[in-house]
């Protein structure tokens, strides 16, 4: 029970990678606060996680984050682990990207990190081993066609990770990012649907088009991403900060 007595807040915690991270941290004894826009998937997950608090909030709205974190502290005490997992990806040719779609991508994939990290910062700095882990993407390490806003936002997420790690290096807080490749989640399922609709390919062909980015020839399992998060959150990982851990089957 490596996280006994720890309080972990996980955004986008109801499905996919967020749900896998929540389960992994709870298995190791952490108390959980699950944050997301939709209450129903959060509540469905919480059924299997003892003492998990459901705190619906839009991560792009600072007042909602402040309220959710206040509820979290009231239930479980100071936050010692923050996992920034909420995100969204949409594809379009760059020439068709509108200012509104650009702004939406930045709001959920980058602005939300500002809101959550600032809201949790006093708790994290006071903790004996505060941890911030942001679920970025291989899109934060390289470029992909037709996803310019997402790629730009995830590069920003990686940059913020490195900046915070440098700023707080002399404290007990570490700040890292996990960068999954194409992972078997709803986001990838939506991408497969989009590819199939816009290219006329079947879903199997569309799935194969994404799978081929992984040299191992498969989609990443969310549990694999969760395992990397657990490793970074351990007290023994105190010397690992400002890093981007790619969970991508060798994709570069």
Residue pairs with C-beta under 8 A, 6 or more apart in sequence:
1 28
1 29
2 28
2 29
2 230
2 234
2 235
3 25
3 28
3 29
3 30
3 81
3 233
4 28
4 29
4 30
5 29
6 25
6 29
6 30
6 31
6 80
6 81
6 233
7 30
7 31
7 33
7 72
7 76
7 77
7 78
7 79
7 80
7 81
8 22
8 25
8 30
8 31
8 32
8 33
8 79
8 80
8 81
8 82
8 83
8 233
9 32
9 33
9 35
9 69
9 72
9 79
9 81
9 82
9 83
9 116
9 120
10 18
10 21
10 22
10 25
10 32
10 33
10 34
10 35
10 83
10 85
11 18
11 35
11 36
11 59
11 83
11 84
11 85
11 86
11 112
11 116
12 18
12 35
12 36
12 59
12 85
12 86
12 87
12 135
13 19
13 21
13 22
13 32
13 33
13 34
13 35
13 36
13 42
13 45
13 83
13 85
14 34
14 36
14 38
14 40
14 41
14 42
14 44
14 45
15 41
15 45
15 185
15 186
16 183
16 185
16 186
16 187
16 222
17 85
17 135
17 180
17 183
17 185
17 222
17 225
17 226
18 34
18 36
18 83
18 85
18 86
18 135
19 41
19 45
19 222
20 222
20 223
20 225
20 226
21 83
21 85
21 135
21 225
21 226
21 229
22 32
22 34
22 45
22 49
22 52
23 45
23 48
23 49
23 226
24 223
24 226
24 227
24 229
24 230
25 32
25 81
25 83
25 229
25 230
25 233
26 32
26 49
26 50
26 52
28 230
30 81
31 51
31 52
31 53
31 75
31 76
31 77
32 46
32 49
32 51
32 52
32 53
33 52
33 53
33 55
33 68
33 69
33 71
33 72
33 75
33 76
33 79
34 42
34 45
34 46
34 49
34 52
34 53
34 54
34 55
35 42
35 55
35 56
35 57
35 59
35 65
35 68
35 72
35 86
36 42
36 56
36 57
36 86
37 56
37 57
37 58
37 59
38 56
39 54
39 56
42 54
42 55
42 56
43 54
45 52
46 52
46 53
46 54
51 76
53 71
53 72
53 75
53 76
55 68
55 69
55 71
55 72
56 68
57 64
57 65
57 67
57 68
58 64
59 65
59 86
59 108
59 112
59 115
59 116
60 107
60 108
60 111
60 112
60 115
61 115
62 115
62 119
65 112
65 115
65 116
65 119
66 119
69 79
69 119
69 120
72 79
73 79
73 123
78 123
78 126
78 127
79 120
79 123
79 124
80 123
80 124
80 127
80 129
80 130
80 131
81 130
81 131
81 133
81 233
82 116
82 117
82 120
82 124
82 131
82 132
82 133
83 133
83 134
83 135
83 229
84 112
84 113
84 116
84 117
84 132
84 133
84 134
84 135
84 157
85 134
85 135
86 108
86 112
87 108
87 109
87 135
87 137
87 187
88 104
88 105
88 108
88 109
88 187
89 105
89 139
89 147
89 150
89 187
89 190
89 191
90 101
90 105
90 147
90 149
90 150
90 194
91 146
91 147
91 191
91 194
91 195
92 101
92 146
93 146
94 146
94 148
97 148
97 149
101 149
102 149
104 149
105 149
105 150
105 152
105 153
106 149
106 152
106 153
106 156
109 150
109 153
109 154
109 156
109 157
110 153
110 156
110 157
110 160
113 134
113 157
113 160
114 160
117 132
117 160
117 164
120 132
123 130
124 130
124 131
124 132
124 173
125 168
125 171
125 172
125 173
127 172
127 173
128 172
128 235
129 172
129 174
129 235
129 238
130 171
130 172
130 173
130 174
131 173
131 174
131 232
131 233
132 161
132 164
132 173
132 174
132 175
132 176
133 176
133 177
133 178
133 229
133 232
133 233
134 157
134 160
134 161
134 175
134 176
134 177
134 178
135 177
135 178
135 180
135 225
135 229
136 154
136 157
136 158
136 161
136 177
136 178
136 179
136 244
137 150
137 154
137 179
137 180
138 179
138 180
138 181
138 213
138 246
138 248
138 251
139 147
139 150
139 151
139 154
139 155
140 151
140 154
140 155
140 157
140 158
140 177
140 179
140 244
141 158
141 179
141 244
141 246
142 252
143 151
144 150
144 151
154 179
157 177
158 177
158 179
158 244
161 175
161 176
161 177
161 242
161 244
162 242
164 175
165 174
165 175
165 176
165 241
165 242
165 243
166 242
168 175
169 241
169 242
172 238
174 232
174 237
174 238
174 240
174 241
175 241
175 242
176 232
176 240
176 241
176 242
176 243
176 244
176 245
177 243
177 244
177 245
178 225
178 228
178 229
178 232
178 244
178 245
178 247
179 244
179 245
179 246
179 247
179 248
180 220
180 224
180 225
180 246
180 247
180 248
181 213
181 214
181 220
181 246
181 247
181 248
181 249
181 251
182 188
182 210
182 211
182 213
182 214
182 219
182 220
183 219
183 220
183 221
183 222
183 225
184 219
184 220
184 221
184 222
185 222
188 210
188 219
191 206
191 210
192 203
192 206
192 207
192 210
193 203
193 206
195 201
195 206
195 209
195 210
196 202
196 203
196 205
196 206
199 206
201 209
207 219
210 219
211 217
211 218
211 219
213 248
213 251
214 220
214 248
214 249
214 250
214 251
215 249
215 250
215 251
216 249
216 250
217 249
218 249
220 247
220 248
220 249
224 247
225 247
228 245
228 247
231 237
232 240
232 245
246 252
